[in-house]
Amino acid sequence: MRVITVSQLNKYVKMLLESDSKLTSIYISGEISNFTNHYKSGHLYLTLKDEGALVRAVMFRAYASKLKFAPENGMKVIVRARVSLYEKDGSFQIYIEEMQPDGVGALQIAYEQLKKRLAAEGLFDENRKLKLPKYPERIGVITSPTGAAVRDIFNVLGRRYPMAKVIFAPVLVQGDGAPPQLIKALKWFDKTRAADVIIIGRGGGSIEELWAFNDEGVARAVASMHIPVISAVGHETDFTICDFVADLRAPTPSAAAELAVPDYRQLLSMLAHMQVIARRNVRSILDASAQRLAVAQSRRCLKTPLFYVEEQAMRLDYITRAFINAAQKSIVEYDRRLSGFSAKLDALSPLKVLARGYAIASSHEKIIKSVNDVSTGDKLSLRVSDGIIDCSVDSLKEN
C-alpha cells in the first residue's frame, strides 16, 4: 500500500484537470455572486452559480482590464475559462479569460452603468450647465479632419455666421486612441480660452464606432469645462454619455453649428427693423420737443421778459405795503396797550399817595408801620412828595 501526502494528491488532481484538453477552454453560463474586486491587485473573485450548483472563479488583472463593463452580483454572464485546482486549499475553481453578458451586450451594460454612476454624481444636472453666448466671436471644433462632420460644421458656420473665427482641433473619433485625443483637445481649449463655445462630435455609426463619446474620461473632461460645450454626435435617437454631460446636445454636427451661432441675415434684418423703429422714435421725440418749445416761446414771459420783471416788482410793492401797514397797526396796538398799563401803574404808584399829603416814615431804611417799631429819641426820615425830612421821636402815643 502506497501512502501519499495531501499536497501530492492536490497536485495530481490539478495535473489531471489541466491535462484534459476539453477543460482548458470551455464556455460556461451562470449568475455572478460573492463578487469581489481587489482594486490593488486588479484581480476579480466571484462565484458562478445556476439553479443546482456553483463553482468558484477568478479573473486575473490581465484579462479583467479588457472588460468593457463592470461585473456585478446577480448579473448573468457567459465566460470562457480553464478548469483547475487551487492546491493550497484543494478548491476546485475556474480561471476566467473572457466574460460577456448573457443577453444584453457588454457595451450596452457598460453604458448603462456609467450613465447611472455619473447621474448620481450630478454631472447631468441642468443647473450646472453653461449658457451659450448669443454672439460668439470664436467657435472651437473638435472632430475628425477627414469625416463629413467637419465639412458640415464649416459649411453651416460659414453660411450662417461668417464673421466668427473657427479654431479647429483635429482628433481621432473612434478606436482606443480617440479618448485621449478628445480629452487633450478639451483641456487645451479650457486652459487657453481660445473659443467662446465648443462643438465636439462626429458623424453617425455603430455603438462600437461611437464608443469614444461614452468614455468616462471624455465625459468628465466635458463636465469640467468652463466654456459651453455642444455635443454633436451624428445620431438622431440614441444618446451618448457625452450628450448628457454637455451643456447642449445636437442631433447632428450640422444642427450643432446652427445652435452655436445666429443667422447673420436674420441679424441684419433685425437691425434694419430696429433702425426703422429708432428713427421713428427719434422723430416722435423731436416733434414732441418742437411742440413744447413752440408753446414755451409763445408765453408772454419769453416774448416780453421785462413784463415778468415788472409784474414781480408790483407784487413786491404790494407785499411791502402790506407789511408796513401790518407793522404800523401792530405798533399802534402795542402803544395803546402800553399807555393802559402805564396808567394803571401810575395809579398804584406810592408817589401819588405822597402827593396827596401823606409821608413815609423810616428808620435805618426800615419802614415804620407801628409805634412799637420805634422808641423815644430814635432818628426818623420822613419822605414826602418833594423830599425827605429828618426828625427824631419825642414821644409815643398809641391810638
C-alpha positions as CSV (number, residue, x, y, z in Angstrom):
1,M,0.0,0.0,0.0
2,R,1.3,3.4,-1.1
3,V,0.7,6.5,1.1
4,I,0.7,10.0,-0.4
5,T,0.5,13.4,1.1
6,V,-2.3,15.9,0.7
7,S,-0.1,18.2,-1.4
8,Q,0.7,15.2,-3.7
9,L,-3.0,14.5,-4.0
10,N,-3.9,18.1,-4.9
11,K,-1.0,18.4,-7.4
12,Y,-2.1,15.1,-9.1
13,V,-5.7,16.2,-9.4
14,K,-4.6,19.6,-10.7
15,M,-2.5,17.9,-13.3
16,L,-5.3,15.6,-14.4
17,L,-7.7,18.6,-14.8
18,E,-5.2,20.7,-16.7
19,S,-4.2,17.9,-19.0
20,D,-7.7,17.4,-20.2
21,S,-8.0,19.4,-23.4
22,K,-11.7,19.6,-23.0
23,L,-11.3,21.6,-19.8
24,T,-8.6,24.1,-21.0
25,S,-11.0,26.3,-22.8
26,I,-14.7,25.9,-22.1
27,Y,-17.7,28.3,-22.2
28,I,-19.9,28.4,-19.0
29,S,-23.0,30.4,-18.3
30,G,-24.1,31.3,-14.9
31,E,-25.1,34.1,-12.4
32,I,-22.4,36.1,-10.6
33,S,-22.5,36.0,-6.8
34,N,-20.0,36.8,-4.0
35,F,-18.3,39.2,-6.3
36,T,-15.1,40.9,-5.1
37,N,-12.9,43.4,-6.9
38,H,-9.4,43.7,-5.4
39,Y,-8.5,47.2,-6.6
40,K,-4.9,46.9,-5.6
41,S,-4.2,43.7,-7.5
42,G,-6.9,44.2,-10.2
43,H,-8.0,40.6,-9.8
44,L,-11.7,39.7,-9.8
45,Y,-13.0,36.9,-7.5
46,L,-16.5,35.5,-7.8
47,T,-18.8,32.5,-7.8
48,L,-20.8,31.3,-10.8
49,K,-24.0,29.5,-10.0
50,D,-27.2,28.2,-11.5
51,E,-30.3,26.5,-10.0
52,G,-28.4,23.4,-9.0
53,A,-24.7,24.1,-8.4
54,L,-22.0,26.7,-8.1
55,V,-18.2,27.0,-8.8
56,R,-15.6,29.4,-7.6
57,A,-13.9,31.5,-10.2
58,V,-11.1,34.1,-10.5
59,M,-10.2,36.5,-13.3
60,F,-6.7,37.9,-13.2
61,R,-6.0,41.6,-13.9
62,A,-4.5,40.9,-17.4
63,Y,-7.9,39.7,-18.5
64,A,-10.1,41.8,-16.3
65,S,-8.6,45.1,-17.7
66,K,-10.1,44.2,-21.1
67,L,-13.7,44.1,-19.9
68,K,-16.0,46.8,-21.3
69,F,-18.4,46.6,-18.3
70,A,-18.2,46.2,-14.6
71,P,-19.4,42.8,-13.3
72,E,-22.0,42.9,-10.5
73,N,-23.7,40.4,-8.3
74,G,-26.8,38.9,-9.9
75,M,-25.6,39.6,-13.5
76,K,-25.9,36.6,-15.9
77,V,-22.8,36.1,-17.9
78,I,-21.1,33.7,-20.3
79,V,-17.4,33.1,-19.6
80,R,-14.5,31.3,-21.4
81,A,-12.3,29.7,-18.7
82,R,-10.0,26.9,-18.0
83,V,-10.6,24.4,-15.1
84,S,-8.0,23.8,-12.4
85,L,-7.5,23.2,-8.7
86,Y,-6.0,25.6,-6.2
87,E,-3.5,23.3,-4.5
88,K,-3.2,25.3,-1.2
89,D,-6.8,24.6,-0.1
90,G,-7.9,22.0,-2.6
91,S,-10.5,24.3,-4.1
92,F,-11.9,23.3,-7.4
93,Q,-12.3,26.5,-9.5
94,I,-12.2,28.0,-12.9
95,Y,-9.8,30.7,-14.2
96,I,-11.8,33.1,-16.5
97,E,-10.1,34.6,-19.5
98,E,-13.1,36.2,-21.3
99,M,-16.5,37.4,-20.0
100,Q,-19.6,38.8,-21.7
101,P,-23.1,39.5,-20.6
102,D,-25.6,36.8,-21.3
103,G,-28.2,38.6,-23.4
104,V,-27.5,42.3,-23.4
105,G,-24.2,43.4,-24.9
106,A,-21.2,44.3,-22.9
107,L,-21.0,47.8,-24.3
108,Q,-24.7,48.4,-23.5
109,I,-24.2,47.3,-19.9
110,A,-21.1,49.5,-19.6
111,Y,-23.0,52.4,-21.0
112,E,-25.9,52.0,-18.5
113,Q,-23.5,51.5,-15.6
114,L,-21.5,54.7,-16.4
115,K,-24.7,56.7,-17.1
116,K,-26.1,55.7,-13.7
117,R,-22.9,56.5,-11.8
118,L,-22.4,59.9,-13.4
119,A,-26.0,60.8,-13.0
120,A,-25.7,60.0,-9.2
121,E,-22.7,62.4,-9.1
122,G,-24.8,65.2,-10.5
123,L,-22.9,65.6,-13.8
124,F,-26.2,65.6,-15.8
125,D,-27.9,68.3,-13.7
126,E,-29.3,71.2,-15.7
127,N,-28.3,73.8,-13.0
128,R,-24.6,73.1,-13.6
129,K,-24.7,73.6,-17.3
130,L,-23.5,76.8,-19.0
131,K,-25.5,79.0,-21.3
132,L,-24.4,79.5,-24.9
133,P,-23.2,83.0,-25.9
134,K,-25.6,84.9,-28.2
135,Y,-22.9,86.3,-30.5
136,P,-19.7,84.2,-30.2
137,E,-16.6,85.5,-31.8
138,R,-14.6,82.2,-31.8
139,I,-16.0,78.7,-32.4
140,G,-14.0,75.7,-31.3
141,V,-14.5,72.5,-33.3
142,I,-13.2,69.1,-32.1
143,T,-13.7,66.3,-34.6
144,S,-12.0,64.2,-37.2
145,P,-10.3,66.1,-40.0
146,T,-11.4,63.6,-42.6
147,G,-15.1,62.9,-41.8
148,A,-18.2,64.5,-43.2
149,A,-18.9,66.2,-39.9
150,V,-16.1,68.7,-40.2
151,R,-17.3,69.8,-43.6
152,D,-20.9,70.1,-42.5
153,I,-19.9,72.2,-39.5
154,F,-17.6,74.5,-41.5
155,N,-20.3,74.9,-44.2
156,V,-23.0,75.9,-41.8
157,L,-20.8,78.2,-39.8
158,G,-19.6,80.0,-43.0
159,R,-23.2,80.3,-44.3
160,R,-24.9,81.5,-41.1
161,Y,-22.2,83.5,-39.3
162,P,-19.1,84.2,-41.5
163,M,-17.7,86.8,-39.1
164,A,-16.9,84.2,-36.5
165,K,-13.4,82.7,-36.3
166,V,-13.2,78.9,-36.2
167,I,-10.5,77.2,-34.2
168,F,-10.2,73.6,-35.4
169,A,-8.7,70.8,-33.2
170,P,-8.4,67.6,-35.4
171,V,-8.6,64.4,-33.4
172,L,-9.4,60.7,-33.8
173,V,-13.1,60.0,-33.1
174,Q,-13.1,56.2,-32.8
175,G,-10.7,53.5,-31.6
176,D,-8.6,53.2,-28.5
177,G,-6.6,56.3,-29.3
178,A,-9.7,58.6,-29.6
179,P,-10.5,59.3,-25.9
180,P,-7.0,60.6,-25.0
181,Q,-7.0,63.0,-28.0
182,L,-10.5,64.2,-27.3
183,I,-9.6,64.9,-23.6
184,K,-6.4,66.7,-24.7
185,A,-8.3,69.0,-27.1
186,L,-10.9,69.8,-24.5
187,K,-8.3,70.6,-21.8
188,W,-6.4,72.8,-24.3
189,F,-9.5,74.9,-25.1
190,D,-10.3,75.2,-21.4
191,K,-6.8,76.3,-20.5
192,T,-6.3,78.8,-23.3
193,R,-9.9,80.1,-23.5
194,A,-9.3,80.1,-27.3
195,A,-13.1,79.8,-28.0
196,D,-16.4,81.1,-26.8
197,V,-18.2,77.9,-27.5
198,I,-17.1,74.4,-28.5
199,I,-18.6,71.8,-30.8
200,I,-17.4,68.2,-30.2
201,G,-18.7,65.3,-32.2
202,R,-18.6,63.1,-35.3
203,G,-20.9,61.5,-37.8
204,G,-23.1,58.6,-37.1
205,G,-22.0,55.0,-36.6
206,S,-22.5,51.8,-34.6
207,I,-22.2,51.8,-30.8
208,E,-18.6,50.5,-31.2
209,E,-17.7,53.3,-33.5
210,L,-19.3,55.9,-31.2
211,W,-17.8,54.4,-28.0
212,A,-15.2,57.1,-27.6
213,F,-18.0,59.5,-26.7
214,N,-19.1,57.1,-24.0
215,D,-15.7,57.1,-22.4
216,E,-15.7,58.2,-18.7
217,G,-12.6,60.4,-19.1
218,V,-14.1,62.3,-22.0
219,A,-17.4,62.7,-20.1
220,R,-15.6,64.2,-17.0
221,A,-13.5,66.5,-19.2
222,V,-16.6,67.9,-20.9
223,A,-18.3,68.3,-17.5
224,S,-15.3,70.2,-16.1
225,M,-15.2,72.8,-18.9
226,H,-15.5,76.5,-18.2
227,I,-16.6,77.1,-21.9
228,P,-20.0,75.9,-23.1
229,V,-19.8,72.6,-25.0
230,I,-22.3,71.3,-27.6
231,S,-22.2,67.6,-28.2
232,A,-22.8,66.7,-31.8
233,V,-22.6,63.0,-32.4
234,G,-24.5,62.1,-35.6
235,H,-27.3,60.0,-34.3
236,E,-30.9,61.2,-34.1
237,T,-32.4,58.9,-31.5
238,D,-29.7,57.4,-29.3
239,F,-27.7,59.4,-26.8
240,T,-24.0,59.1,-25.8
241,I,-22.7,59.9,-22.3
242,C,-21.1,63.0,-23.9
243,D,-24.6,64.2,-24.8
244,F,-25.8,64.0,-21.2
245,V,-22.8,65.9,-19.7
246,A,-22.5,68.6,-22.4
247,D,-24.2,72.0,-22.0
248,L,-26.3,71.3,-25.1
249,R,-27.0,68.3,-27.2
250,A,-27.4,68.5,-31.0
251,P,-28.7,65.5,-33.1
252,T,-26.2,66.1,-35.9
253,P,-23.0,68.2,-36.4
254,S,-24.9,70.5,-38.8
255,A,-27.5,71.1,-36.2
256,A,-24.8,71.9,-33.6
257,A,-23.3,74.6,-35.9
258,E,-26.8,76.1,-36.3
259,L,-27.3,76.1,-32.5
260,A,-23.8,77.6,-31.9
261,V,-24.3,80.8,-33.9
262,P,-27.1,83.1,-35.0
263,D,-28.0,83.6,-38.7
264,Y,-26.3,86.9,-39.7
265,R,-29.1,87.5,-42.3
266,Q,-31.7,87.5,-39.6
267,L,-29.5,89.8,-37.6
268,L,-29.2,92.2,-40.5
269,S,-33.0,92.1,-40.9
270,M,-33.5,92.7,-37.2
271,L,-31.0,95.6,-37.2
272,A,-32.8,97.2,-40.2
273,H,-36.1,96.8,-38.4
274,M,-34.6,98.3,-35.2
275,Q,-33.2,101.2,-37.3
276,V,-36.7,102.0,-38.6
277,I,-38.1,101.9,-35.1
278,A,-35.2,104.1,-33.8
279,R,-35.8,106.7,-36.5
280,R,-39.5,106.7,-35.8
281,N,-38.9,107.1,-32.1
282,V,-36.3,109.9,-32.6
283,R,-38.7,111.7,-35.0
284,S,-41.5,111.4,-32.4
285,I,-39.3,112.8,-29.7
286,L,-38.1,115.7,-31.9
287,D,-41.7,116.5,-32.8
288,A,-42.8,116.5,-29.2
289,S,-39.8,118.6,-28.2
290,A,-40.5,121.1,-31.0
291,Q,-44.1,121.4,-29.9
292,R,-43.1,122.0,-26.3
293,L,-40.6,124.6,-27.5
294,A,-43.3,126.4,-29.5
295,V,-45.6,126.5,-26.5
296,A,-42.8,127.9,-24.4
297,Q,-41.9,130.5,-27.0
298,S,-45.5,131.7,-27.1
299,R,-45.5,132.6,-23.4
300,R,-45.5,136.3,-22.6
301,C,-42.5,136.0,-20.2
302,L,-40.3,135.0,-23.1
303,K,-41.8,137.5,-25.6
304,T,-41.5,140.4,-23.2
305,P,-39.2,139.4,-20.4
306,L,-39.5,142.9,-18.7
307,F,-43.2,142.4,-18.2
308,Y,-42.4,139.4,-16.0
309,V,-39.9,141.5,-14.0
310,E,-42.4,144.4,-13.7
311,E,-45.1,142.1,-12.6
312,Q,-42.9,140.7,-9.9
313,A,-41.9,144.2,-8.8
314,M,-45.6,145.1,-8.5
315,R,-46.1,142.1,-6.3
316,L,-43.1,143.1,-4.2
317,D,-44.5,146.6,-3.8
318,Y,-47.9,145.2,-2.7
319,I,-46.2,142.8,-0.2
320,T,-44.0,145.7,1.1
321,R,-47.1,148.0,1.7
322,A,-49.0,145.2,3.3
323,F,-46.0,144.6,5.6
324,I,-45.7,148.3,6.5
325,N,-49.5,148.6,7.2
326,A,-49.4,145.5,9.4
327,A,-46.3,146.7,11.3
328,Q,-47.9,150.2,11.9
329,K,-51.1,148.6,13.0
330,S,-49.2,146.4,15.4
331,I,-47.2,149.4,16.7
332,V,-50.4,151.4,17.4
333,E,-52.0,148.5,19.2
334,Y,-48.9,147.9,21.3
335,D,-48.7,151.6,22.1
336,R,-52.3,151.7,23.2
337,R,-51.8,148.7,25.4
338,L,-48.6,150.3,26.9
339,S,-50.5,153.5,27.7
340,G,-53.1,151.5,29.5
341,F,-50.5,149.6,31.6
342,S,-48.7,152.9,32.3
343,A,-51.9,154.5,33.7
344,K,-52.6,151.5,35.9
345,L,-49.0,151.5,37.2
346,D,-49.2,155.3,37.8
347,A,-52.4,155.0,39.8
348,L,-50.7,152.4,42.0
349,S,-47.5,154.4,42.4
350,P,-46.6,155.4,46.1
351,L,-45.7,158.9,44.8
352,K,-49.3,159.6,44.0
353,V,-50.2,158.9,47.6
354,L,-47.4,161.2,48.8
355,A,-48.7,164.0,46.6
356,R,-52.0,163.9,48.5
357,G,-50.2,164.9,51.8
358,Y,-49.0,161.6,53.1
359,A,-45.5,160.7,54.2
360,I,-43.5,157.5,54.6
361,A,-41.5,157.2,57.9
362,S,-38.4,155.0,58.0
363,S,-35.6,154.3,60.4
364,H,-32.4,152.9,59.1
365,E,-34.1,152.2,55.8
366,K,-36.8,150.2,57.6
367,I,-40.4,151.4,57.0
368,I,-42.2,152.3,60.3
369,K,-45.6,150.6,60.4
370,S,-46.3,150.8,64.2
371,V,-45.4,152.9,67.3
372,N,-43.8,149.7,68.5
373,D,-41.2,149.9,65.7
374,V,-39.5,153.0,67.3
375,S,-38.5,154.4,70.7
376,T,-38.3,157.9,72.1
377,G,-35.2,159.6,70.7
378,D,-34.9,157.5,67.6
379,K,-33.9,159.3,64.4
380,L,-36.5,159.1,61.6
381,S,-36.7,160.0,57.9
382,L,-40.0,161.3,56.6
383,R,-40.4,161.0,52.8
384,V,-42.8,163.5,51.4
385,S,-43.8,164.2,47.7
386,D,-41.0,166.7,47.2
387,G,-38.2,165.5,49.5
388,I,-37.1,163.9,52.8
389,I,-37.4,165.4,56.4
390,D,-35.0,164.2,59.1
391,C,-36.5,164.3,62.6
392,S,-36.5,162.5,66.0
393,V,-39.1,160.9,68.2
394,D,-40.0,163.0,71.2
395,S,-42.9,160.9,72.5
396,L,-45.1,157.9,71.5
397,K,-48.9,157.8,71.6
398,E,-51.0,154.8,70.8
399,N,-54.5,155.0,69.3
